[in-house]
Amino acid sequence: MLKPVLIEAFRKIAGPSNVMDSEADRHCYSYDAAVLQPVVPALVVRPETTDVLGKVVKLCGDNGLPLTVRGSGTNLSGGTIPDPRDGIVVLTNALNRIIEINEADMYAVVEPGVVTARFAVEVEARGLFYPPDPASLSVSTLGGNVAENAGGLRGLKYGVTKNYVMGVNFFDTNGEKIISGGRTVKCVTGLNLSALMVGSEGTLGVFSEIILRLVPPPAANQAMMVLFDDTAKASRAVADIIANRIVPCTLEFLDNFTIRTVEDYAKAGLPVDARALLLIEVDGHPAQVADEAARVESICRKSGATGVQLARGNEERDRVWAARRAALSALARLRPTTVLEDATVPRSQFPAMIKAVEEIAAKYKLLIGSFGHAGDGNLHPTILTDRRDEKEYARVEAAVDEIFEVALSLGGTLSGEHGIGLAKSKWMEKETSRGTILYSRRLKKALDPKNILNPGKIIGRE
């Protein structure tokens, strides 16, 4: 139970209306999108300026209060679940200023609470392009994207969030402002602290400002929907496209169960009889787009595609991509509990991963819809279940274990874009090593001696 004197201290710093201590308010920030036990925080604080944010962090540091930063709470690995020991949740949704969009030098400076989609629209209005596009971009925040190193549909060609971070200003546990990176294309001043912060999930510092690289938009694009009567043929087509040195902007996979579920939800005109579907887009110079689109179509047909439908204009293209982004929402309606995983393998191993997930679903008698960023080997097996059914959920946990065992055996990783958080920390040593965990813990202890910055995430507790 937090002492009243501390609650009052937070009120003096952030203002009474920005400190939430009622049980109902606190409960709203006890969970994220992962299937984990919620933890009700001792207090929720909403700074309205970065100066106030620094003072809040200092107050937590001075009193040894565990601090978890939260943007929109779309995290899928338990990264924003607060600590059970009088944990404080610090909301960033009021820190939502786009401070600068520099068109000449192609960068932007933002506060961490800026919503990704809003930022992308503002950038586009200036004739520039910010490629990272997580499926949750309409609600997720840029601070959360950086903390999780978020990916998205365009990751195959354009990379993920880390490829666009030029600098991160953040507060340490003493409330000291740390400045890293800069606005220049080249910057090797001091340690690369910006890179250290990307993907750190709030365990090493609290972001106050982020500098992001922007790029020119592509001159042309062509989207297509490729139908298959067999998932093996679709997954082989993915490997063949990459093997032919073609890098589409997006290359997405949906199995039949996901296709039917999404179409029922979004009414986007998806072919419900297809056993598998590839959604592909190439972009760049118009001549390059025409050439690559023709080559992709040819490769898919040789791989066994039963049909190729080219998007006729941006409206049709956008409708299909909106349907793909709705995959999780559509699947989540079917059962009380949705377990969305993030197994990622080398692209050449994507067919093997698809086959393994199908076999695991049959072995454990589970309903699994599979979709994902096929072009970069990132599959999202989505298990639909009911956590209240103890026997069924035990099979779910066994299936998840096996999915990760297979992914690692294929040279893959536990997470391509969702982070580790609490949900996957128990598998970290299997992918890395005991030495890696101990090294990371020593680093964490040096920067956060009281262990107040999102404790327990990624590397567990000692």
C-alpha positions in Angstrom: 0.0 0.0 0.0 1.5 3.3 -1.1 2.0 5.8 1.7 -0.4 8.9 1.5 2.6 11.2 1.7 3.9 9.7 -1.5 0.6 10.0 -3.3 0.4 13.6 -2.3 4.0 14.2 -3.6 2.9 12.8 -7.0 -0.1 15.1 -7.0 2.1 18.1 -6.3 4.4 17.2 -9.2 1.8 16.1 -11.9 -1.3 17.9 -10.7 -4.3 16.2 -8.8 -6.2 15.4 -12.0 -3.2 13.5 -13.3 -2.8 11.1 -10.4 -5.3 8.2 -10.3 -5.5 6.2 -7.0 -9.1 4.8 -7.1 -9.3 1.1 -7.5 -11.5 1.4 -10.6 -9.0 3.7 -12.3 -6.0 1.6 -11.3 -7.5 -1.6 -12.5 -7.7 -0.2 -16.1 -3.9 -0.3 -16.2 -3.4 -3.7 -14.7 -3.0 -5.6 -17.9 -2.0 -5.4 -21.6 -2.8 -7.6 -24.6 -0.9 -10.6 -23.4 -2.7 -13.5 -21.8 -1.2 -13.0 -18.3 -2.5 -12.4 -14.8 -3.2 -8.7 -14.3 -1.5 -6.7 -11.5 -3.3 -3.7 -10.2 -0.7 -0.8 -9.8 -0.5 1.2 -6.5 -0.9 4.4 -8.5 -1.2 5.8 -12.0 0.5 9.0 -12.9 0.0 11.0 -16.2 2.7 13.7 -16.8 1.7 16.4 -19.2 5.3 17.7 -19.9 8.7 16.0 -20.1 9.9 18.1 -17.2 7.2 16.6 -15.0 8.0 13.2 -16.4 11.6 13.6 -15.2 10.4 14.6 -11.7 8.1 11.6 -11.5 10.9 9.3 -12.4 13.2 10.9 -9.8 10.5 10.6 -7.1 10.2 6.9 -8.0 13.9 6.5 -7.9 14.4 8.3 -4.6 11.8 6.0 -3.0 12.6 2.7 -4.7 9.1 2.6 -6.4 8.9 0.2 -9.4 7.9 2.2 -12.5 6.3 0.9 -15.6 5.8 3.2 -18.6 2.6 2.7 -20.6 1.5 4.2 -23.9 -1.6 2.6 -25.3 -1.2 -0.8 -23.7 -1.2 -2.7 -27.0 1.9 -4.7 -25.9 1.5 -8.4 -26.5 4.1 -9.9 -24.1 3.3 -8.5 -20.7 5.7 -5.6 -21.0 3.3 -3.1 -19.5 2.0 -5.1 -16.6 3.1 -3.3 -13.5 5.2 -4.7 -10.7 3.3 -6.2 -7.7 5.5 -4.4 -5.2 3.7 -1.0 -5.1 4.2 -0.6 -8.9 3.6 2.9 -10.4 2.2 3.1 -13.9 3.4 6.2 -15.8 1.1 7.1 -18.8 2.6 8.9 -21.8 -0.6 9.7 -23.7 -0.4 13.4 -22.7 3.2 13.6 -24.0 1.9 13.6 -27.6 3.6 16.6 -29.3 5.1 16.3 -32.7 7.9 18.8 -32.0 9.4 19.0 -35.4 9.1 17.6 -38.9 12.2 18.7 -40.8 11.5 18.3 -44.5 15.0 19.5 -45.7 16.9 17.0 -43.5 14.2 14.4 -43.4 13.8 13.7 -39.7 11.2 14.3 -37.0 11.3 14.9 -33.3 8.4 13.6 -31.2 7.3 12.9 -27.7 6.8 9.3 -26.8 3.0 9.5 -26.6 2.4 10.4 -30.3 0.1 7.8 -31.9 1.9 6.1 -34.8 -0.9 6.5 -37.4 -1.2 10.2 -36.6 2.5 10.7 -37.1 2.5 8.8 -40.4 -0.3 11.0 -41.7 1.5 14.2 -40.7 4.7 13.0 -42.3 2.8 12.1 -45.5 1.3 15.5 -45.7 4.8 16.9 -45.9 5.7 14.6 -48.9 7.7 12.2 -46.7 7.4 8.6 -45.5 7.7 6.8 -42.2 7.7 3.1 -43.1 7.2 1.2 -39.7 3.6 0.1 -39.6 2.7 -2.2 -36.7 -0.8 -3.7 -37.0 -1.8 -1.6 -34.0 -0.6 1.7 -35.6 -4.0 3.3 -35.2 -3.6 3.3 -31.4 0.0 2.3 -30.6 2.4 5.1 -29.6 5.9 5.8 -31.0 7.5 5.4 -27.5 6.0 1.9 -27.3 7.2 1.2 -30.8 10.7 2.1 -29.9 10.6 0.3 -26.6 9.5 -2.9 -28.4 11.4 -2.4 -31.6 8.0 -2.8 -33.4 7.8 -4.1 -36.9 4.9 -4.3 -39.3 3.8 -5.2 -42.7 6.5 -3.2 -44.5 9.3 -4.6 -42.5 10.5 -6.9 -45.3 11.7 -4.0 -47.5 12.0 -1.1 -45.2 13.1 -2.6 -41.9 11.7 -2.1 -38.4 11.6 0.7 -35.9 15.3 0.5 -35.0 16.2 1.4 -38.6 14.6 4.8 -38.2 15.7 5.8 -34.7 18.4 8.6 -34.9 18.3 9.6 -31.2 16.5 9.0 -27.9 16.5 11.4 -25.0 15.5 9.7 -21.8 15.6 9.9 -18.0 17.7 7.6 -15.8 16.5 6.5 -12.3 17.8 9.7 -10.8 15.7 11.8 -13.1 18.8 13.0 -15.0 18.1 13.7 -18.6 20.3 11.6 -21.0 20.8 12.8 -24.6 21.8 10.3 -27.2 22.1 10.3 -31.0 21.2 13.4 -33.0 19.8 15.0 -36.1 22.7 14.2 -38.4 22.9 11.3 -40.8 26.2 10.3 -39.1 26.7 10.5 -35.4 29.3 8.5 -33.5 29.6 10.7 -30.4 30.0 8.6 -27.3 28.4 5.2 -26.6 25.5 4.2 -28.9 22.9 4.7 -26.1 20.1 5.2 -28.6 20.6 1.6 -29.9 20.7 0.4 -26.3 17.3 1.9 -25.7 15.6 0.4 -28.7 13.9 -2.8 -27.7 14.8 -2.3 -24.0 11.1 -2.4 -23.1 11.4 0.3 -20.4 14.0 -1.5 -18.4 16.9 0.9 -18.9 15.4 4.4 -19.1 12.2 6.5 -19.6 11.9 8.1 -23.0 11.2 11.8 -23.2 12.0 12.6 -26.9 12.7 10.5 -30.0 14.3 11.6 -33.2 13.1 9.5 -36.2 14.5 9.2 -39.7 12.1 9.9 -42.6 12.5 8.8 -46.2 11.1 9.8 -49.6 7.8 8.0 -50.5 7.9 5.4 -53.3 6.8 6.8 -56.7 4.5 3.9 -57.6 3.1 0.6 -56.2 1.2 -2.5 -57.2 -0.6 -4.7 -54.8 -1.8 -8.2 -55.6 -3.7 -11.0 -54.0 -2.4 -14.5 -54.8 -4.6 -17.6 -54.2 -3.4 -21.1 -53.4 -5.2 -24.4 -52.9 -2.5 -25.6 -50.5 -0.6 -23.9 -47.7 2.7 -25.7 -48.7 2.5 -24.1 -52.1 1.9 -20.7 -50.7 4.8 -20.9 -48.3 7.1 -22.3 -51.0 6.1 -19.3 -53.2 7.3 -17.0 -50.4 10.7 -18.7 -50.3 11.0 -18.6 -54.1 10.2 -14.9 -54.4 13.0 -14.1 -51.9 15.4 -16.6 -53.6 14.9 -14.7 -56.8 16.3 -11.6 -55.2 12.9 -9.7 -55.2 12.2 -7.7 -52.1 8.5 -6.7 -52.1 7.3 -3.9 -49.8 4.9 -6.4 -48.2 4.5 -10.1 -48.4 1.8 -11.4 -46.1 0.4 -14.9 -45.5 -3.1 -15.9 -44.4 -4.4 -19.5 -44.0 -7.9 -20.5 -44.9 -9.3 -20.3 -41.4 -8.0 -16.7 -41.0 -9.2 -15.8 -44.5 -12.8 -16.9 -43.7 -12.8 -15.2 -40.3 -11.4 -11.9 -41.6 -13.9 -11.9 -44.5 -16.8 -12.5 -42.2 -15.5 -9.6 -40.1 -14.3 -7.0 -42.7 -16.3 -7.9 -45.8 -13.3 -7.0 -48.0 -13.9 -9.5 -50.8 -11.3 -12.1 -49.7 -11.6 -15.5 -51.5 -13.0 -17.7 -48.7 -12.4 -20.9 -50.8 -8.6 -20.4 -51.0 -6.6 -22.6 -48.8 -4.0 -19.9 -48.4 -3.5 -16.4 -49.5 -0.5 -14.2 -50.2 -1.0 -10.4 -50.1 1.9 -8.8 -52.0 2.9 -5.3 -52.8 5.9 -4.0 -54.8 6.9 -0.4 -54.8 9.5 2.0 -56.2 10.1 3.5 -59.6 7.2 2.8 -62.0 9.3 0.7 -64.4 10.8 -1.3 -61.5 7.3 -1.9 -60.1 6.0 -3.2 -63.4 8.9 -5.5 -63.8 8.8 -6.9 -60.3 5.0 -7.3 -60.3 5.3 -9.4 -63.5 8.1 -11.5 -62.0 6.3 -12.1 -58.8 3.2 -13.2 -60.6 5.2 -15.6 -62.7 7.0 -17.1 -59.7 3.7 -17.6 -57.8 2.1 -19.3 -60.8 5.1 -21.6 -61.1 4.7 -22.4 -57.4 1.1 -23.5 -57.9 -1.0 -20.4 -57.5 -4.6 -20.9 -58.7 -5.2 -17.2 -59.3 -3.6 -13.7 -59.1 -5.7 -10.6 -58.6 -4.1 -7.2 -59.2 -5.5 -4.3 -57.1 -7.2 -1.7 -59.3 -6.3 1.5 -57.7 -5.5 2.6 -54.1 -9.0 2.2 -52.8 -9.1 -1.5 -53.5 -5.5 -1.9 -52.3 -6.2 -0.1 -49.0 -9.4 -2.1 -48.4 -7.4 -5.4 -48.6 -4.6 -4.1 -46.4 -7.2 -2.9 -43.8 -8.6 -6.4 -43.8 -5.2 -7.9 -43.2 -4.6 -5.5 -40.3 -7.9 -6.7 -38.8 -6.8 -10.4 -38.7 -6.3 -10.4 -34.9 -9.5 -8.5 -34.1 -11.5 -10.9 -36.3 -10.0 -14.0 -34.8 -10.4 -12.7 -31.2 -14.2 -12.6 -31.6 -14.4 -16.4 -31.8 -13.3 -17.6 -28.4 -12.9 -16.0 -24.9 -9.1 -16.2 -25.0 -6.7 -15.3 -27.8 -3.1 -16.3 -27.6 -1.2 -14.5 -30.3 2.4 -15.8 -30.8 5.3 -14.3 -32.7 7.6 -17.2 -33.9 10.1 -16.0 -36.5 12.4 -18.1 -38.7 14.9 -17.5 -41.5 12.8 -16.9 -44.6 13.9 -20.1 -46.3 12.5 -22.0 -43.3 9.0 -20.4 -43.5 7.5 -23.5 -45.3 8.8 -25.7 -42.5 7.4 -23.4 -39.8 3.9 -23.4 -41.5 3.9 -27.2 -41.7 5.0 -27.5 -38.0 2.2 -25.2 -36.8 -0.4 -27.2 -38.7 0.9 -30.4 -37.2 1.0 -28.9 -33.7 -2.6 -27.8 -34.0 -3.7 -31.3 -35.0 -1.5 -32.9 -32.2 -3.0 -30.8 -29.4 -6.5 -30.6 -30.9 -6.4 -26.8 -31.0 -7.9 -24.1 -33.2 -5.0 -22.1 -34.6 -5.3 -19.4 -37.2 -2.0 -18.5 -38.9 -1.1 -15.3 -40.5 2.0 -13.1 -40.6 4.7 -11.3 -42.4 5.8 -14.2 -44.6 8.5 -12.2 -46.4 10.6 -11.8 -43.3 9.8 -15.2 -41.8 7.5 -13.8 -39.1 4.5 -16.0 -38.4 1.7 -15.2 -35.9 0.1 -18.5 -34.9 -3.1 -17.4 -33.1 -4.5 -20.0 -30.7 -8.2 -19.5 -29.9 -9.2 -21.0 -26.6 -10.8 -20.5 -23.2 -8.4 -20.0 -20.3 -11.1 -21.2 -17.9 -10.9 -24.6 -19.4 -7.9 -25.9 -17.5 -7.4 -29.0 -19.6 -7.6 -27.2 -22.9 -5.3 -24.4 -21.7 -2.7 -26.9 -20.6 -2.7 -28.1 -24.2 -2.3 -24.5 -25.3 0.8 -24.0 -23.1 2.3 -27.3 -24.4 1.6 -26.2 -28.0 3.3 -22.8 -27.4 6.3 -24.5 -26.0 6.5 -26.7 -29.0 6.1 -23.8 -31.5 9.1 -22.1 -29.9 11.1 -25.3 -29.8 10.5 -25.7 -33.6 11.3 -22.0 -34.3 14.6 -22.2 -32.5 15.5 -25.5 -34.1 15.0 -23.9 -37.5 17.5 -21.1 -36.6 14.7 -18.7 -35.6 13.9 -16.4 -32.7 11.3 -16.1 -29.9 10.0 -12.8 -31.1 10.2 -10.9 -34.4 8.4 -7.8 -33.2 6.3 -8.4 -30.0 9.1 -8.3 -27.5 9.9 -10.6 -24.6 8.3 -8.9 -21.6 7.1 -11.4 -18.9 5.5 -13.8 -21.3 8.7 -15.1 -23.0 11.4 -14.4 -20.5 11.4 -18.1 -19.4 12.6 -19.1 -22.9 15.4 -16.5 -23.2 18.2 -18.7 -22.2 17.2 -21.3 -24.8 17.8 -18.8 -27.6 20.8 -17.1 -26.1 22.9 -18.4 -23.2 23.3 -18.3 -19.5 26.1 -15.9 -20.0 23.9 -13.6 -22.0 21.3 -13.4 -19.2 23.9 -12.8 -16.5 25.6 -10.1 -18.7 22.3 -8.4 -19.2 21.5 -8.5 -15.5 24.8 -6.9 -14.7 24.1 -4.2 -17.2 20.7 -3.6 -15.8 22.0 -3.5 -12.2 24.6 -0.9 -13.1 22.1 1.4 -14.7 19.2 0.7 -12.3 20.7 -0.4 -9.0 17.3 -0.3 -7.2 15.7 -2.3 -10.0 12.8 0.1 -10.4 12.6 0.3 -14.2 10.0 -2.2 -15.4 11.5 -5.0 -13.2 11.2 -8.6 -14.2 10.8 -8.0 -17.9 13.0 -9.7 -20.6 15.7 -11.1 -18.2 13.5 -12.1 -15.3 14.6 -11.6 -11.7 17.7 -12.7 -10.0 
